[in-house]
Amino acid sequence: GFSNFHLIVFDRWGIKVFESNEASLKWNGKVNNTGGECPDGTYYYIFGANDFNNTPYSNKGIITLVR
């Protein structure tokens, strides 16, 4: 139900490892979903979109990647 979807994932050094403008494209734990596997650890995400009422929504936080 989101439009204008935007997701960015950064590693602990602030290097962008994934970015998507498509809600159907999920991060698979690899650099840009095609590169090498990202190591276990903590990652930071920034998410923004418009909800079904076209109201802007944003969220940010951490993700822990465990293999």
C-alpha positions, 0 to 999 in steps of 0.5 A: 500500500505504499507509493514513492517507496525509498529504502537505503541500507548502510553498513556501520561505517556509513557506506551504502550497501543497498538502495531501492525505489521498488517495494517488491525489491528486498535486500538479500544481504548482499552488496546491491543485491548482486555483489558479495555477501555483507558480513554479519553485523549491524546495519542502519536503514532509512525508509520513506514512502507515502501511505495509501492516503498519500501521507508521507511516512518515514522510519529509520533504525537498525537491522542485525544481519546474522547468517 
